Amino acid sequence: MRLSELQSKAVISLLDGKKIGNIIDIKIEEGSGKIQALIVEPNHFFLKVFSSKEEIEVYWTNIEKIGEDVILVKLNIGNAS
């Protein structure tokens, strides 16, 4: 799968079914080259309620399912960077 394919998918929280945002970048582990996290630009509601940051890191371990149109994640605010 290419980054451009991931970027076209909405990131959705399994906890409440709301859209967290859209992928703008990825974080790659040095050495192994594995994806560590998806960098997500949060939608305005999520940004106002949960964070003062302009982007959220969704760690690969928090991804439950990558579907055709969406990426479902379990995201506890404490796990978002």
VENDA-V446283 format. One record per run of one state. SS is the DSSP state (a for helix, b for strand, c for the rest). FROM is the first residue (numbers start at 1). TO is the last residue. If there is no record, write none. Layout:
# VENDA-V446283
((SS/FROM/TO) (SS/FROM/TO))
This chain:
# VENDA-V446283
((c/1/2) (a/3/7) (c/8/9) (b/10/13) (c/14/18) (b/19/28) (c/29/34) (b/35/42) (c/43/43) (a/44/50) (c/51/55) (b/56/59) (a/60/62) (b/63/66) (c/67/69) (b/70/73) (c/74/76) (a/77/79) (c/80/81))
